[in-house]
């Protein structure tokens, strides 16, 4: 399990102020997703962790779609900073 690959884009002062912001929530979900993904590479039959991963992915997807509808520039900056793909438009 690689622990140093987690992202710290937001500075410590901003973490204290903006814990409820969409960017901070997406960042924390992305860190959880990466941690669970590395866990599932070792433990392929851990079905409860797979379910948790799917739930977190859905939450992050809903937050990203909310942000893309409200502020497209912040959305583009966030997905570029995190290195995640843009969601498909339905």
C-alpha positions in Angstrom: 0.0 0.0 0.0 1.5 3.3 -1.1 0.8 6.0 1.5 2.8 8.9 0.0 0.7 9.1 -3.2 -2.2 10.9 -1.6 -2.8 14.4 -2.8 -2.3 17.6 -0.7 -3.3 20.4 -3.0 -5.1 22.5 -0.4 -2.8 24.2 2.2 -3.2 23.6 5.9 -4.8 27.0 6.5 -7.4 26.4 3.8 -8.2 23.0 5.3 -9.2 24.6 8.5 -11.4 27.1 6.8 -13.1 25.3 4.0 -13.8 21.8 5.1 -17.3 22.1 3.7 -16.3 23.3 0.3 -17.0 21.1 -2.7 -13.3 21.1 -3.7 -12.3 19.8 -0.2 -14.9 17.1 -0.2 -13.9 15.9 -3.7 -10.3 15.9 -2.6 -11.0 13.8 0.5 -13.1 11.4 -1.5 -10.3 11.1 -4.1 -7.8 10.2 -1.3 -10.2 7.6 0.1 -10.8 6.2 -3.4 -7.0 5.9 -4.0 -6.5 4.3 -0.6 -9.3 1.7 -1.2 -8.1 1.0 -4.7 -4.6 0.1 -3.4 -6.2 -2.0 -0.7 -8.4 -3.9 -3.2 -5.3 -4.7 -5.4 -4.1 -6.8 -2.4 -7.4 -8.1 -1.2 -9.5 -8.8 -4.3 -12.3 -10.6 -2.5 -13.0 -7.9 0.0 -16.6 -7.3 -1.1 -17.5 -4.8 1.6 -14.6 -2.6 0.6 -15.7 -2.8 -3.0 -19.2 -1.7 -2.0 -17.8 1.2 0.0 -15.6 2.2 -3.0 -18.7 2.2 -5.2 -20.6 4.4 -2.7 -17.7 6.9 -2.5 -17.4 7.0 -6.3 -21.1 7.9 -6.5 -20.8 10.6 -3.9 -17.8 12.1 -5.7 -19.6 11.9 -9.1 -22.6 13.7 -7.7 -20.4 16.5 -6.2 -18.5 16.9 -9.5 -21.7 17.1 -11.5 -23.0 19.8 -9.0 -19.8 21.7 -9.4 -19.8 21.5 -13.2 -23.4 22.9 -13.3 -22.6 25.7 -10.8 -19.1 26.8 -11.8 -17.5 25.3 -14.9 -14.1 27.0 -14.3 -13.7 25.7 -10.8 -14.7 22.2 -12.0 -12.1 22.3 -14.8 -9.4 23.5 -12.4 -10.3 20.8 -9.9 -10.3 17.8 -12.3 -7.0 19.0 -13.8 -5.4 19.4 -10.3 -6.6 15.9 -9.2 -5.8 14.2 -12.5 -9.2 12.6 -12.9 -11.3 12.3 -16.1 -14.1 14.6 -16.9 -17.5 13.0 -16.4 -19.6 11.9 -19.3 -22.5 14.2 -20.1 -25.8 12.3 -20.2 
